[in-house]
Amino acid sequence: MVDQIIDARQASLGNGFAVRRILPYRLRRMLGPFIFMDHAGPVNFTPDQASTMDVLPHPHIGLSTVSYLFDGQVTHRDSLGVQQIIRPGEVNWMTAGKGIAHSERFEDPATLVGGSLEMIQTWVALPEANEEQTPTFENYAPAELPIFTDKGVWLRLIAGDVFGLRNQVKTHSPLFYAHVVLQPGTRFGIPQGYSERGVYIAKGSLEVNGRTHGIGQLLVFTPGMDPVLVARETCTLMLLGGEPLGERFIWWNFVSSRPERIEQAKADWLAGRIALPPNDNSEFVPLPNDKSRPAGTPPPQPLS
């Protein structure tokens, strides 16, 4: 029933800010339309450390970034002029389309002293018809996201369609994405009706078909099978998947169905043709210099 197990690898967003990177993986580039997944934290930090964790303005094309916090607070700013404080339980969905730049900063001292940060960042690749659309940003409050509860089960729908639940989060292709908490001993199934399905274990451990899996693992399930998840302890899970979009190329923060579009994005960022956030434009992440890289080596580390 478990077709593939992906163990998160450590990656750095710079300045010592380490994350667990789940996707992309060398043996699996995407799960449905999801092409990137990072798990940051939990990280405890002090006010004097906060600025070192900032992710400076950087560009994206051809994807939607989806930010979801368990704990902490992040300030998002982008080329559209949006300034949004991201809080736990919200869905923040930025569609880059033909090109956008954004930053993520840790600015509120009240949330830093003795606090922590924990978040899941995913990228959803866009269908070819939407790759060059005008960029957008939407914030969805927890009250807009339906919750399902049953004995030992708590589920919040982030996006898509899960077990008949729907919300107003705008997506561009068939997918599902949900935050689930299971109590010890609870048995739980995964959504049907999608070609590709998986579950990421953010906290705790669970058993599938007699085998136990733990924190930092993404389980990808065999199409057409209906596995039962059994919580060995209290678990926090992210259910995700959907319909594949076809081959996508990824380099740094750029995603496209066409490799030449990636090259154009590199040139655009280098030449300043992708605007910086108007309220955060005094610094930015330069285009990585990959000229010295031998052929076939991995691209630069992507930023969230």
N, C-alpha and C positions, 0 to 999 in steps of 0.2 A: 504493500500500500504506500510506503514511503519510497518514492522513486529516487530521491536525491536528498542528501543532508549537506547543507552549506554551513560551515563554521565561520563565524565572523572573524575578520582579521583586523589588527590594529592599523589605523591610518591617522595621519596628522593633518589638521586644518591650518597648521602654522602656530608659532609661538608656544609650542608645547601642548596645544589643545588636541588631545587624542580622542578618537572615536572608534567604535566598532563598525567596520565596513562589511556589509552583507552582500550587496549587489553594486556593481557587476562582479561576476565571478568567472574565472577562466573557463569553467565547464558549463556555465549557465549565464548568459548575458542578461536575460530578461525573464520576468515572470508575468505573463499577460503583458500589459503595457508598462509595467513597473521596470525601470531600467537602472535604478539607483536606490540604495537604502543604507542609511547611517543610523546608528544608535549612539547618541552622545550622553555620557554620564552614567550613573549619577556622579556629579562633580561638585565638591564643596570648595568654595573659594572665598576670599576676603576682598573688601573694596579695592585694595591696592593691586590685587591680581586681576580684577575684572577686565581692565582695558587690554590686557595682554591676550585675552580670549576673543576679542572682537574679530569678526570676519569682515574685512574691509570691502568696499564696493568692488564687485566683480560681475562679469557678464554671463548671460545664458541665451541660448536659442533652442527652438524646436522641442520644448518640454514644458511641463508644469511642475513647479516645486510645491510640495505639500509639507507644511510644518505642523507638528503635533507635539505638545509638551505634556509630560507627566508632572513636572515640577519646575519652578523657577520662572524667569521672565526674560524675554528678548525683545529688543526694539528693531523693527524692520523698516528700512527706508529704500525707496526704489526710484527709477527714472521717471515714473509717472507722477512723482511728487507725493506718493503715499507715505505716511508715517504711521505705523501701526505697532502698538505694544502687544506682543503675542503672549497669551496667558494659558495656563493648563486647561485642557478640555476644549479649546477652540480649534477650528480648522482654518488654516491660512493657506490659500490656494493662489499661487502666482503663475500665470501662463505667460511664458516668455515670448512665444510666437517668433516673430522676425528679429527680436532682440530687445533685451532689457538688462539693466544692471541694478544690483541691490546690495545692501549691507545688512549685517546682523550684529547688534551691539548690546552690551550688558551695562546698563546705565543707572538703574535705580538702586541707590545704596540700601534702601529698606529691604530689598530682596536678597542682598548679598551677605549681610552679617549673619553667620551661622546657617545660611541657606544652602540650597543645592540647585543644580540644574540637571534635568534629564529630559531628553527629547528624541523623537524619531523624525528623521528627514527622509522623504522619498521624492523621487522624480518620476513623473508619468510621461512617457514619450507621447507625442502628438501624432494623430493620423496625418498622412501626407497633405490632405486638404486643409489642415489647420496649422501646418508648420510655419507658414508665413503670415499668420493672422496678427492683428494688432494686439500688443501686450495688454494684459488685464491683471488686477489683483482683487481678491475678495476675502473678507474675513467673516467667518460664520461663528456665532456665539454658541455656547453649549446648549442653550434653550432651543436652538434650531436643529439640533442633532438628536434624533429619536433614540431612546434607551429601552432595551428589553431586559427584563429580569425574570428569573425563575429560580427554583431551589438550587443554590450553589452557583448561579450564573448571573453575571452582569455584563451587558454588551452595549456599547455606544457605536452607532453607525457613523463612520467618518464620511464615506462617499459610496455611491453605487446602490446596489440592491442586495440585501442580505436577509434571508428568511422572511421575505415579504415587507421588510422595512425599507422606506425610501426617505430621502430628504431633498433639499433644494440646492445642494452642492453641485455646481455645474461641472460635468465631465464631458470628455470628447469621444470616448469609446467605451464599450461594455467592460466594467470592472467592478470589483468590490473591495472595500477597505473598512476594517472594523477593529475597535479596541475591546478586548474581552478580559474579564477577570473571572477565574474559576476557583472555587473553594476546594479544599482537599477531598478527594474521592469522587468529585463530580465527573460525570460522563457527558461528552459534548461532541456533536457532529460538525462537519464543515459544510459551507454552502454548496449546493448542487447547481448544475446548469452552466458552468463555466469550463472552458477547455483547460485552463491552468490555474491551480490553486495551491496555496501554501499557508503556513503558520510560522510566525517568528516568535520565539520565546524570549521575552524581555526580562521576566522574573520568574523564578520557581522552576519546576520540572514537571514533565508529564510523560505518560506512557502511551505508546501507539503500537498495537499488535505485539505486546509483550516486551517491548524495548523502551527503556527510559531515555529521555532527551532533556537537555538543560539549557541554561541561559546562553544566549548568543548563537543559537542554532536556528536556521531556517529550514523547515521540513517542506519539501515539495512532493505533492502526492500524485500517484499514478492517475491519469485521466480515466474517468468512468468509475473509479472506486470510491467507496464511502467509508473512510476510516472513522474510528471512534477515538477521541482524545480522552484520556483519563488523567485527571490532575493528581499528581503524587503529593503535592503541597499547594499552597496558594500560588496561583500562576497569573501573570500578566502576559497576554498574548496579543499579537497583531495578525489578524486574518487578512490576506490580500491575494489578488489574482485577477483574472479576466481573460479577454480574448487577445491573442498575439496580433501585432501590427505588421509583422515582417521585419526584415533586417534593418537595424539602426546602427549608425556609426557614432562613436562617442570619443571625444578628445577634450580633456580638461572639463570645462563646464558646458560644452557644446554637444548637442545631439541632433542628428539629421538622417534622413533616408538617403542623402546624397553626399559623398565624400567631398565633392567640390564646394558644397555649401559650408562645410567645416572650415575649409581653407579661406573662404570669403569672410567668415566670422573672425578668424584670426586676424586677417588684414583690417577688418572694421575696428576691432578693439585696439589694435596697434595704432591705427590712424585717428582714434578718437571719434569714430562715427557712431558708436553706441553711447548714448548720453549717460552721464553719471547722475545719481540722485541729486536733485537741486539743493536739498537740505543736508547733503553729506558728500561734498565734491572736492574736498581739500586733499584727499589721498585715495589711492585705489591699488588693486592688485595688478601688477604688470603681467603682460602675456609671458608665460614661461618660455624660456629659450631652449628649444629642443633640437637645435641644429647639430649639436654634438652627439645626439643620441644615435646609437647604431640601429639599423633597421630591425623592426620586430620587437623593440623594447616597449614597455608599457607607457602610456601617455602620462602627463603630469597628474598629480593628485587633484581630483575635482574638489571644489568648494561647495558648501551647501547653499 
